[in-house]
Amino acid sequence: MKPAPILLPRHLAQRVPADTAALIVGVGNVALLSQPLLGFLASRQCPGHLLIETLDHVPQWVREGRVLLSGFHAPLEQQVLISHLRRGGRVIKVLARSFASTYRPTCFEEKQALAENRLLVISPFSATAKRTTRETALQRNHLVRALADEVHSIDSAPER
């Protein structure tokens, strides 16, 4: 799928710097941006017990019709993405890099969700940001926080 420019709904455009909003492109169901958004952020170094606790929330989020918004890059975020999509949930995935010329889903669940109009994938980066870096990941997370109506954040580091 070829990405196209995304026009943020007014209430979201007010939360995002104009220069960032102007760069956003995406593929999928743009109408998801009009729904209340639950931002989900997790550290790459989450302890294992938080995986189980977090995955226990997914069925409730799907029943409530929550649209999850995240980069879905950290291992816990990826597990939540797959679990949420398998249950028929709706998702907005924010890349920490630009799109290539087209978008290829990273898993079967993404491919199915795109076909069923339950997924939107967006990027706020110009074509020069070809790889995810620490800086682009931080910028992506700031965008997730700005767009989200509520944020569920898991940032505990493992105990040593």
C-alpha positions in Angstrom: 0.0 0.0 0.0 1.3 3.4 -0.9 1.2 6.0 1.9 -0.8 9.2 1.5 -0.8 12.5 3.4 -3.0 12.4 6.6 -5.0 15.4 7.8 -5.4 15.2 11.6 -8.8 15.9 13.0 -8.9 19.4 14.5 -8.7 18.3 18.2 -5.6 16.3 17.4 -4.0 18.9 15.2 -4.1 21.3 18.1 -1.9 18.9 20.1 0.8 18.4 17.5 3.3 21.0 16.2 2.3 22.2 12.7 5.5 21.1 11.1 5.1 17.6 12.5 1.4 17.4 11.5 2.3 18.5 7.9 4.7 15.5 7.5 2.3 12.7 8.6 1.5 10.2 6.0 -0.2 6.8 6.4 -2.0 3.8 5.1 -5.2 2.3 6.4 -8.3 3.6 8.2 -7.9 7.3 8.8 -11.2 7.5 10.6 -9.6 5.7 13.6 -8.0 9.1 14.4 -11.5 10.4 15.3 -11.9 7.8 18.0 -10.7 8.2 21.6 -7.1 6.9 21.6 -5.3 4.9 24.2 -1.6 5.4 23.9 0.5 2.4 24.9 4.2 2.7 25.6 6.5 0.1 27.1 10.2 -0.1 27.8 12.3 -2.6 25.8 13.5 -3.8 29.2 10.2 -4.7 30.9 10.3 -7.5 33.4 8.4 -10.7 32.4 5.7 -10.4 35.0 4.5 -7.2 33.4 3.9 -9.0 30.1 1.3 -11.2 31.7 -0.3 -8.3 33.7 -0.5 -6.2 30.5 -1.8 -8.9 28.3 -4.6 -9.4 30.8 -5.9 -5.9 29.9 -6.1 -6.5 26.2 -9.5 -8.4 26.2 -11.1 -5.5 28.2 -9.6 -2.9 25.8 -11.1 -4.8 22.8 -14.5 -5.1 24.5 -14.5 -1.4 25.3 -13.7 -0.7 21.6 -10.5 1.1 22.6 -8.2 2.1 19.7 -4.6 1.4 20.7 -1.9 3.9 19.6 1.7 3.0 19.8 4.9 2.4 17.9 4.6 -1.3 18.7 8.4 -1.7 18.6 9.4 -3.0 22.1 8.8 -6.7 22.6 5.9 -6.1 25.0 4.3 -3.6 22.6 4.6 -6.2 19.8 2.8 -8.8 22.0 0.0 -6.4 22.8 -0.4 -5.5 19.1 -0.8 -9.1 18.1 -3.1 -10.0 20.9 -5.3 -6.9 20.3 -5.5 -7.5 16.6 -6.3 -11.2 17.0 -9.2 -10.3 19.2 -10.6 -7.9 16.5 -9.2 -4.7 18.1 -8.4 -1.5 16.3 -4.9 0.0 16.2 -2.9 3.0 15.1 0.7 2.1 14.6 3.2 5.0 14.5 6.5 4.3 12.8 9.8 5.7 14.1 11.1 6.1 10.5 9.7 7.1 7.1 7.7 4.7 4.9 9.5 3.0 2.1 7.7 3.6 -1.2 5.0 1.1 0.0 3.9 -0.4 3.3 4.3 -4.1 4.0 2.5 -5.4 7.1 5.0 -6.9 9.6 2.7 -9.9 10.5 -0.4 -11.7 9.4 -2.5 -9.9 12.0 -1.5 -6.5 10.5 -2.3 -7.7 7.0 -5.7 -9.0 8.1 -6.5 -5.8 10.1 -5.6 -3.6 7.1 -8.0 -5.7 5.0 -10.7 -5.3 7.6 -10.2 -1.6 8.0 -9.1 -1.9 11.7 -5.5 -0.5 11.3 -3.9 2.8 10.4 -0.1 3.0 10.1 1.4 6.5 10.2 4.8 8.1 10.0 5.7 11.7 10.9 9.1 11.4 9.3 10.5 12.6 5.9 12.0 10.2 3.5 15.5 10.8 4.9 14.6 8.9 8.1 15.1 5.4 6.7 16.0 3.7 9.9 14.7 3.8 13.5 17.1 5.5 15.8 17.0 6.5 19.4 16.1 10.1 18.4 13.3 9.0 16.0 11.9 6.6 18.6 11.8 9.5 21.1 10.0 11.7 18.6 7.6 8.9 17.8 6.8 8.5 21.5 6.2 12.2 21.9 3.7 12.0 19.0 2.0 9.0 20.6 1.6 11.0 23.9 0.3 14.1 22.0 -2.3 12.1 20.1 -3.5 9.9 22.9 -6.4 10.8 25.0 -5.0 8.5 27.7 -1.6 6.8 28.0 -0.9 3.4 29.5 2.9 3.4 30.1 5.1 0.6 31.3 8.6 1.7 31.9 9.9 -0.5 34.8 13.4 -1.8 34.3 14.1 -5.3 35.4 15.5 -5.7 38.9 19.2 -6.8 39.2 
